[in-house]
Amino acid sequence: MDFDIEELHEDIRQGVRRVCADFPDPYWRECDSAHRFPWEFHDAMAAGGWIGIATPTEYGGGGQGITEASIMLEEVAASGAAMNGCSAIHLSIFGMEPVRRHAGPDLCREVLPRVAAGELHVAFGVTEPDAGTDTTSITTRAVRRGDEYVVDGAKVWTTKAEQAELVLLLVRTTPKEECERPTDGMTLLLADLRAPGVDIRPIPKAGRNAVSSCEVRYDGLRVPVSRRVGEEGEGFRFLLDGLNPERILIASEALGIGRVALSRAVDYARERVVFGRPIGQNQGLAFPLADSHARLRAAELVIREASWRYDHGLDCGEQANTAKYLAADAAFDAADRAMQTHGGFGYATEYDIERYWREVRVMRLAPVSQEMILNYLGEKVLGLPRSY
């Protein structure tokens, strides 16, 4: 890895900052409070070609890697857009990685150019009400009938289901008890969310309300076999090509939120005068902020290693999970310390700290909890006995 600053990466940062400058905090405050999707922001990013940054050039994209996409999303988050801004566009990046790598050429030609242009919104349908992070225990079932699959089941926390036309849907085509391994018998389908047999209901939640998270029920949904991604029964293996970049991109978004929260706290600590001196002169405030800076910098290095390994075709499970774990914790602590630095004003909506705090908190839960990451590292990296 080369730690010199790359001109391309600096160009990406500057370009994204120019777009985001038109969408200041009051814009995101209003979208969040009104539960309104940020269409203006989405369309501006699409017009600049940013949504297709990691889509191959043959499909109309920028042909860059997850590294470049992670830098883009870090800057979106750091602009103050936080998760509301990133969630409006990031599924079009990591959600399409399994399609790009494993779908047939006809399906790629049909879907990827529209995704890259920002015309086609996609969702990611994996988590279920009962299975949760126990992905091998999903019960959404797809039965093949001729040239179609018939899908029945339910998913939860499907981001952008209300806006999306298609969902990358993980289903069981063979019951778990009939499989040699728990990860066998699952299949990826690119299903139509606007077809009969789909019921979408938003889930009320604490934050990131400009972009909905939904419960989606499938009752006899018909999906053409031509919309299958890769071979039947191999869906879990293909899904990993979306999960690792998802962790990397979420880590980058957490880093961006940590950056903006820390920046606002530092500015406030310099300007706020109490008892005749700036509050930032007090080590009780200065030390936690300096510690957050150090922890964010450490998380950034792991993110860069993880994305570099992914882009070079190397195994990156350890690095991607570690990046998400460290960045989520460091960013939440930065936002919490920013709120403490602001005192009561940190709780006020006009300062936006509480919005960063609410949005970054979810990153310790999703797309995978901190505890499940520790399970992964303990078993897969340290070789400890499986605990669950």
ZILINBEL-V418724 format. One record per residue. RES is the residue in one letter. OMEGA is omega in whole degrees, 0 to 359 (none if undefined). D_LAST is the distance of its C-alpha to the last C-alpha in Angstrom with 2 decimals. Layout:
res;omega;d_last
RES;OMEGA;D_LAST
RES;OMEGA;D_LAST
This chain:
res;omega;d_last
M;181;35.86
D;183;39.05
F;172;39.13
D;178;42.54
I;180;42.72
E;181;43.04
E;179;45.80
L;182;43.81
H;176;41.00
E;177;43.60
D;177;45.31
I;180;42.10
R;182;41.66
Q;180;45.29
G;179;45.30
V;178;42.30
R;179;43.79
R;178;47.02
V;184;45.38
C;179;43.29
A;179;46.42
D;182;47.60
F;183;44.60
P;183;44.62
D;180;42.59
P;177;44.72
Y;183;43.88
W;176;40.11
R;181;40.68
E;179;42.63
C;182;40.21
D;183;37.32
S;180;39.35
A;184;40.84
H;184;37.60
R;180;39.63
F;184;38.34
P;185;39.99
W;182;42.04
E;178;44.65
F;180;42.19
H;183;40.42
D;178;43.79
A;177;45.01
M;178;42.03
A;181;42.55
A;179;46.26
G;180;45.56
G;186;43.38
W;183;40.32
I;180;37.95
G;186;38.58
I;183;38.27
A;177;35.65
T;180;37.07
P;182;39.14
T;181;42.86
E;177;43.62
Y;175;41.98
G;181;43.79
G;183;41.26
G;176;41.54
G;180;39.90
Q;183;38.01
G;177;34.46
I;175;31.32
T;181;32.83
E;177;35.83
A;180;33.85
S;177;31.72
I;178;34.98
M;183;36.43
L;174;33.58
E;181;33.57
E;176;37.27
V;180;36.86
A;184;34.43
A;178;36.69
S;187;39.68
G;177;38.41
A;177;37.11
A;185;33.54
M;179;30.85
N;179;33.45
G;183;35.33
C;183;32.50
S;178;30.73
A;186;34.09
I;192;34.08
H;178;30.85
L;178;29.45
S;179;32.54
I;185;31.38
F;181;27.67
G;182;27.56
M;180;30.27
E;176;28.91
P;178;27.44
V;181;30.82
R;186;32.80
R;192;31.02
H;180;30.51
A;177;32.84
G;183;36.26
P;180;39.31
D;180;40.75
L;177;37.73
C;180;37.59
R;180;41.30
E;192;40.96
V;192;38.16
L;178;37.92
P;180;41.49
R;176;41.15
V;181;37.85
A;180;39.46
A;182;42.47
G;181;40.47
E;185;41.86
L;177;38.69
H;181;35.74
V;177;32.31
A;185;28.99
F;184;25.39
G;182;23.72
V;188;19.97
T;180;18.11
E;184;18.43
P;183;18.82
D;184;16.04
A;182;13.63
G;179;13.73
T;174;11.73
D;190;9.93
T;182;13.09
T;181;12.89
S;177;13.22
I;182;16.50
T;175;19.40
T;191;22.40
R;173;24.47
A;180;27.38
V;181;29.86
R;175;32.56
R;183;36.08
G;181;38.66
D;180;38.51
E;166;36.07
Y;174;32.54
V;189;32.27
V;174;29.25
D;178;27.93
G;183;25.05
A;175;24.15
K;175;22.68
V;180;22.44
W;177;23.18
T;183;25.41
T;176;27.57
K;180;31.28
A;181;31.15
E;181;34.51
Q;190;36.15
A;173;34.54
E;182;36.28
L;175;33.43
V;172;29.63
L;195;27.40
L;176;25.38
L;183;22.25
V;171;22.64
R;173;21.68
T;173;24.67
T;180;23.06
P;184;20.76
K;183;17.21
E;178;18.04
E;184;21.05
C;177;19.42
E;178;18.86
R;181;15.82
P;182;13.66
T;177;15.33
D;171;18.72
G;176;21.03
M;187;20.78
T;176;24.04
L;177;25.44
L;173;28.55
L;192;30.92
A;181;31.86
D;180;34.73
L;182;33.81
R;182;37.43
A;173;37.78
P;181;38.23
G;179;35.08
V;178;33.27
D;186;32.97
I;180;32.03
R;179;31.60
P;178;31.00
I;176;28.46
P;184;30.20
K;189;28.48
A;186;29.29
G;183;30.29
R;188;31.02
N;174;33.15
A;179;35.49
V;187;32.81
S;169;31.26
S;193;27.69
C;163;27.85
E;182;26.48
V;178;27.80
R;181;28.34
Y;183;29.47
D;179;31.79
G;179;33.39
L;180;33.37
R;181;35.14
V;179;34.16
P;177;36.41
V;179;34.94
S;178;36.67
R;175;34.15
R;179;31.23
V;182;29.76
G;184;29.52
E;175;28.95
E;177;27.42
G;182;23.88
E;188;23.27
G;182;22.50
F;179;18.99
R;180;20.53
F;180;23.43
L;181;21.41
L;178;20.15
D;171;23.84
G;185;23.68
L;179;20.39
N;175;21.39
P;176;24.84
E;179;23.50
R;180;21.57
I;182;24.77
L;176;27.04
I;177;25.10
A;179;25.14
S;178;28.88
E;176;29.44
A;177;27.79
L;180;30.09
G;178;33.03
I;176;32.34
G;179;31.97
R;184;35.27
V;178;37.19
A;180;35.96
L;180;36.90
S;180;40.21
R;180;41.15
A;180;40.30
V;179;42.42
D;181;45.31
Y;181;45.22
A;177;45.04
R;190;48.14
E;185;50.10
R;181;49.29
V;177;51.84
V;184;51.40
F;172;53.63
G;181;55.70
R;176;53.09
P;183;50.33
I;178;47.00
G;176;45.55
Q;180;47.83
N;182;45.68
Q;177;43.01
G;174;40.76
L;185;40.47
A;184;41.19
F;177;38.56
P;179;35.52
L;177;36.91
A;177;37.50
D;178;33.98
S;176;32.66
H;181;34.96
A;182;33.61
R;176;29.93
L;178;30.77
R;178;32.69
A;178;29.83
A;180;27.48
E;181;30.30
L;179;30.50
V;176;26.85
I;182;27.40
R;177;30.50
E;182;28.87
A;181;26.09
S;178;28.72
W;180;31.06
R;179;28.59
Y;182;27.77
D;179;31.50
H;175;32.25
G;180;29.86
L;176;27.63
D;183;23.86
C;181;22.80
G;179;19.04
E;185;18.77
Q;181;21.94
A;180;21.32
N;178;18.01
T;179;19.64
A;180;22.71
K;181;21.09
Y;184;19.27
L;183;22.55
A;180;24.87
A;180;23.18
D;182;23.27
A;181;26.76
A;179;28.16
F;178;27.04
D;179;28.49
A;179;31.64
A;179;32.04
D;178;31.48
R;176;34.00
A;178;36.35
M;179;36.30
Q;179;36.99
T;180;39.79
H;183;41.38
G;181;41.21
G;180;42.05
F;176;43.02
G;180;39.45
Y;181;38.65
A;184;41.54
T;185;40.95
E;179;44.00
Y;175;42.42
D;179;39.32
I;181;37.06
E;177;35.29
R;176;34.70
Y;182;33.13
W;180;31.01
R;185;29.80
E;182;29.13
V;180;27.35
R;183;24.98
V;183;23.19
M;173;22.33
R;178;19.69
L;188;18.03
A;1;19.02
P;175;18.76
V;184;15.27
S;178;14.33
Q;182;14.80
E;179;11.39
M;175;9.85
I;178;12.63
L;173;11.82
N;181;8.33
Y;182;10.60
L;180;13.28
G;183;11.53
E;190;10.26
K;184;13.13
V;183;15.88
L;178;15.57
G;179;14.15
L;179;11.73
P;178;9.19
R;187;5.83
S;184;3.80
Y;none;0.00
